[in-house]
């Protein structure tokens, strides 16, 4: 009897210990204490506590402040902004709609179209001023848009300001809408298409105009600044969800973009060095854009005004790419723009 009781007691102990072990293992699997948490850094490492956000951009100098901000925040103890490169706007838009991307640079009329379609995005800041160029083939006799009647003209998107502005210029010069054939093309493909004579002209953000200029396959017909002084192509947008849930990150992003722009204005050669790898472009091409002439593109005065955005919106309605009127208060959020913009603290080795 005693022997049986002892065996029963030992078995019960073993079962109890086994149950405790199973519970402990399940707890470990659930809470994973071996993984470091971004909100609870191990060993007091402040760098692990920083927030991270992907920001979309195209390899154009209209978006240059995005990779510069990426570079500037690599060692940041607060927020790390990692630039996500796209080659076309449709893919970028799908990423926004699916929720995979919450902040990005994009052409202003496209941001308006998304808002019109019910996609909850807000314009926070401008990407640049000027910085786009109309290119024609090197041996083209064209001196104006009138000379491009019957020709094929590439634009980044029908929702681009390049499209709106070129149609306004056609109207001013008496060129009918159907007298030039427009095609949409990813900006990186345009110089090659011009060199192959698949297109006769294009209007795009730099450095994809300078590429053709330096290669000797194209020449400048118009700089954007000559058609529309302080031309706006791209804006920084963010989802309302990001703005609502992470306002501190959004504030840090806009400040970073603003300070990167101010730094680029006074460090153009260094800015070319930083941006070239992100653009996957020869540094001399980006340097050429930022210096020849120096006002080819600007990164100052980037607060969007109602007047400017209304002008673009009206042009979009007239062109038929926009269908509904949008209140600027629903489209623009200027609450995160810093009052005092200082150059970013960036050191280039």
C-alpha positions in Angstrom: 0.0 0.0 0.0 2.7 2.5 1.0 4.7 1.6 -2.1 1.6 2.3 -4.3 0.9 5.6 -2.6 4.5 6.7 -3.1 4.4 5.8 -6.8 1.1 7.6 -7.2 2.6 10.7 -5.4 5.7 10.7 -7.6 3.5 10.4 -10.7 1.4 13.3 -9.6 4.5 15.4 -9.0 5.8 14.6 -12.4 2.5 15.5 -14.1 2.4 18.8 -12.2 6.0 19.7 -13.1 5.3 18.8 -16.7 2.2 21.1 -16.8 4.3 23.9 -15.3 7.0 23.4 -17.9 4.4 23.4 -20.7 2.9 26.7 -19.4 6.3 28.3 -19.2 7.2 27.3 -22.7 3.9 28.6 -24.1 4.6 31.9 -22.3 8.0 32.2 -23.8 6.6 31.5 -27.3 3.9 34.1 -26.8 5.9 36.9 -25.4 9.3 36.2 -27.2 11.5 37.9 -24.6 14.6 37.2 -26.7 13.4 39.6 -29.4 14.3 43.3 -28.8 11.4 45.6 -28.8 11.6 49.0 -30.5 9.6 50.6 -27.7 11.6 48.8 -25.0 15.3 48.9 -25.9 17.7 46.5 -24.4 20.7 47.8 -22.5 19.5 51.4 -22.7 20.3 51.7 -26.4 18.3 54.8 -27.4 18.8 54.1 -31.1 16.5 51.0 -30.8 13.7 53.2 -29.5 13.4 55.3 -32.7 10.3 55.1 -34.9 10.7 54.1 -38.6 8.7 55.1 -41.6 9.1 54.3 -45.3 8.6 57.3 -47.6 8.0 56.8 -51.4 9.9 58.7 -54.1 10.7 58.6 -57.8 14.3 59.1 -59.0 13.7 62.7 -59.9 15.2 65.9 -58.3 11.6 67.0 -57.5 11.9 64.3 -54.8 15.5 64.9 -53.9 14.7 65.8 -50.3 13.4 62.3 -49.7 16.7 60.5 -50.1 18.6 63.3 -48.4 16.3 62.9 -45.4 16.9 59.1 -45.5 20.6 59.8 -45.5 20.3 62.3 -42.7 18.4 60.0 -40.4 20.5 56.9 -40.8 22.1 57.7 -37.4 19.1 59.5 -36.0 18.1 58.8 -32.4 14.5 59.8 -33.0 12.8 58.9 -36.3 14.4 56.9 -39.2 12.9 57.8 -42.6 13.8 55.1 -45.2 13.2 56.2 -48.8 11.4 53.6 -51.0 12.2 54.0 -54.7 9.5 53.7 -57.3 9.9 54.1 -61.1 6.3 55.0 -61.9 3.3 56.6 -60.2 0.7 53.8 -60.8 2.7 51.3 -58.7 3.2 54.0 -56.0 -0.6 54.7 -56.0 -1.4 51.0 -55.5 1.0 50.9 -52.6 -0.8 53.8 -51.0 -4.3 52.4 -51.6 -3.3 49.0 -50.2 -1.9 50.6 -47.0 1.7 49.4 -47.7 2.8 53.0 -48.0 1.6 55.8 -45.7 3.8 58.7 -46.9 5.2 59.6 -50.3 6.1 62.3 -52.8 3.8 62.4 -55.9 2.6 64.7 -58.6 0.1 67.3 -57.2 -2.9 66.6 -59.5 -2.6 62.8 -58.7 -2.9 63.6 -54.9 -6.0 65.6 -55.8 -7.4 62.7 -57.8 -6.8 60.3 -54.9 -8.7 62.6 -52.6 -11.5 62.9 -55.1 -11.7 59.1 -55.2 -12.1 59.0 -51.4 -8.5 57.9 -50.6 -7.9 59.7 -47.3 -4.6 61.6 -48.0 -3.4 65.1 -47.2 -0.8 67.3 -48.8 1.7 68.3 -46.2 4.5 70.1 -48.1 5.9 70.8 -51.5 8.7 68.7 -53.0 10.4 71.5 -54.9 10.0 74.6 -57.1 10.8 74.4 -60.9 13.1 71.4 -61.8 11.3 70.1 -64.9 12.4 70.5 -68.5 10.9 70.0 -72.0 13.4 68.1 -74.2 13.4 67.6 -77.9 15.8 65.5 -80.1 19.2 67.1 -80.6 18.7 67.7 -84.3 15.1 68.8 -84.0 14.4 72.2 -85.6 11.6 72.9 -83.1 11.7 76.3 -81.5 8.2 76.2 -79.9 5.3 73.8 -79.3 3.9 74.9 -82.6 6.8 73.1 -84.3 5.8 69.8 -82.5 2.5 69.4 -84.4 2.1 65.8 -85.5 4.9 64.7 -83.1 4.9 62.2 -80.2 5.3 63.8 -76.8 6.0 61.8 -73.6 4.7 62.9 -70.1 5.0 61.1 -66.7 1.3 60.8 -66.3 -1.9 62.4 -67.4 -2.3 63.5 -63.8 1.1 65.3 -63.8 1.5 69.1 -63.7 3.7 68.7 -66.7 0.6 67.5 -68.7 -1.5 70.4 -67.4 1.2 73.1 -68.1 2.1 71.8 -71.6 -1.6 71.9 -72.6 -1.9 75.4 -71.2 1.1 76.4 -73.3 -0.4 74.7 -76.4 -3.6 76.8 -75.9 -1.5 79.9 -75.6 0.3 79.1 -78.8 -2.8 78.1 -80.7 -1.9 74.4 -80.9 -5.0 72.2 -80.9 -5.3 69.3 -78.3 -5.2 66.6 -81.0 -2.3 68.1 -82.9 0.3 66.5 -80.6 0.2 62.8 -79.7 0.8 62.3 -75.9 2.0 59.1 -74.4 2.6 58.3 -70.7 6.0 56.9 -69.9 8.0 56.3 -66.7 10.5 59.2 -66.3 13.7 56.9 -66.3 12.7 55.5 -69.7 12.3 58.9 -71.5 15.9 59.7 -72.4 16.4 56.3 -74.0 13.1 56.6 -75.9 14.2 60.0 -77.2 17.7 58.7 -78.2 16.0 55.8 -80.1 13.6 58.3 -81.7 10.6 56.5 -80.4 9.4 59.9 -79.1 10.1 63.4 -80.4 9.9 65.3 -77.1 9.2 64.9 -73.4 8.5 67.0 -70.3 9.8 65.5 -67.1 11.4 66.2 -63.7 15.2 66.2 -63.7 17.7 64.6 -63.9 16.0 62.7 -66.8 16.2 65.8 -69.0 19.9 66.5 -68.2 20.7 62.9 -69.1 19.7 63.4 -72.7 21.4 66.8 -72.7 24.7 65.4 -71.5 24.5 62.3 -73.7 24.2 64.6 -76.7 20.8 63.1 -77.8 18.6 65.9 -76.7 18.4 69.6 -76.2 16.3 71.9 -74.0 13.2 73.5 -75.5 11.9 75.0 -72.3 12.8 75.0 -68.6 9.7 74.8 -66.4 10.7 78.1 -64.7 10.4 79.8 -68.1 6.9 78.5 -68.7 5.5 78.8 -65.2 7.8 80.6 -62.6 8.0 78.7 -59.3 6.5 75.7 -61.1 5.2 73.0 -58.8 5.2 69.4 -59.8 5.3 67.2 -56.7 4.0 67.3 -53.2 4.6 65.3 -50.0 1.4 63.4 -49.0 0.5 61.3 -46.0 -2.5 59.2 -45.1 -4.9 60.6 -42.5 -4.4 57.4 -40.6 -0.7 58.2 -40.2 -1.4 61.8 -39.3 -4.0 60.7 -36.7 -2.0 57.9 -35.1 1.5 59.1 -35.3 1.5 63.0 -35.4 5.0 63.2 -33.8 6.4 61.1 -36.7 4.6 63.2 -39.3 6.0 66.4 -37.7 9.5 64.9 -37.7 9.1 64.0 -41.4 8.0 67.4 -42.5 10.7 69.1 -40.5 13.3 66.7 -41.9 12.2 67.3 -45.5 12.2 71.1 -44.9 15.7 71.0 -43.4 17.0 68.7 -46.1 15.8 71.2 -48.7 17.5 74.1 -47.0 20.7 72.1 -46.7 20.5 71.2 -50.4 20.2 74.8 -51.4 23.5 75.7 -49.9 25.3 72.3 -50.5 24.4 71.5 -54.0 27.5 69.5 -54.9 27.2 67.5 -51.6 23.4 67.0 -52.3 24.3 65.5 -55.7 26.7 63.1 -54.1 24.1 62.0 -51.5 21.2 61.6 -54.0 23.0 60.0 -56.9 23.1 56.4 -55.4 19.4 56.6 -54.5 18.5 57.8 -58.0 20.9 55.2 -59.5 22.3 58.0 -61.6 25.8 59.2 -62.4 26.7 61.8 -59.9 27.8 64.2 -62.6 24.3 64.2 -64.1 22.6 65.1 -60.7 25.4 67.7 -60.1 24.7 69.3 -63.5 21.0 69.6 -62.7 21.7 71.3 -59.4 24.2 73.8 -60.8 23.5 74.4 -64.5 21.9 76.9 -64.0 21.8 77.1 -60.2 18.1 78.1 -60.3 17.1 75.1 -62.4 15.5 73.6 -59.3 14.8 75.1 -55.9 14.0 73.6 -52.5 12.9 76.8 -50.7 9.4 78.4 -50.3 7.8 74.9 -50.1 4.7 75.8 -48.1 1.7 75.0 -50.3 -0.8 77.9 -50.6 -4.5 77.6 -51.3 -4.0 79.9 -54.3 -1.4 77.7 -55.9 -3.3 74.4 -55.2 -6.6 76.0 -56.4 -4.9 77.0 -59.7 -3.7 73.4 -60.3 -7.1 72.1 -59.3 -8.9 74.4 -61.7 -6.5 73.3 -64.5 -7.2 69.7 -63.7 -11.0 70.3 -63.9 -10.6 72.1 -67.2 -8.4 69.2 -68.6 -11.0 66.7 -67.5 -8.6 64.7 -65.3 -10.4 65.9 -62.2 -14.2 65.7 -61.9 -15.1 67.2 -58.5 -14.3 70.3 -56.6 -12.2 69.8 -53.5 -12.0 72.2 -50.5 -8.4 73.1 -49.8 -9.0 72.7 -46.1 -9.8 69.0 -46.8 -6.7 68.6 -49.0 -3.9 70.5 -47.3 -2.6 70.2 -43.7 0.0 72.8 -42.9 0.1 72.1 -39.2 3.4 70.2 -39.3 5.5 72.8 -41.2 8.1 74.2 -38.9 8.1 78.0 -38.3 11.9 78.2 -38.4 13.6 76.1 -41.0 17.3 75.4 -40.5 19.7 73.4 -42.7 19.9 69.7 -41.8 23.1 68.7 -40.0 24.6 66.5 -42.6 28.3 65.5 -42.9 29.7 64.1 -46.1 32.9 62.0 -45.8 
